[in-house]
């Protein structure tokens, strides 16, 4: 059920490499990687590393009374990772090549997050 939604997210986004549904505890629920995904990009490892960062961002936003953090984008030289918070326990991550379309990725994550949230219930 989750894999099909992740496949839709990745396949609908130009330049997307992989998608991931992960808990803030660093445990992956499900992932999907394109066949032609760049070698050496382990979406599970990316998610584990970023789960700590996103957890810190969530706490900082709440401490600053800015409300709940919803989205984080990390743009590096060799990839961009978009993270969308699904609820207090889970987030979606989408990794793109440098030439990918992060705007479309953000839109796709935002529109697919409610379906994944419903499936988690």
BELPELIN-V66847 format. One record per run of one state. SS is the DSSP state (hx for helix, st for strand, lp for the rest). FROM is the first residue (numbers start at 1). LEN is the number of residues. If there is no record, write none. Layout:
SS | FROM | LEN
SS | FROM | LEN
//
This chain:
lp | 1 | 1
hx | 2 | 10
lp | 12 | 4
st | 16 | 8
lp | 24 | 4
st | 28 | 6
lp | 34 | 9
hx | 43 | 21
lp | 64 | 7
st | 71 | 5
lp | 76 | 4
st | 80 | 6
lp | 86 | 4
st | 90 | 7
lp | 97 | 5
hx | 102 | 19
lp | 121 | 1
//
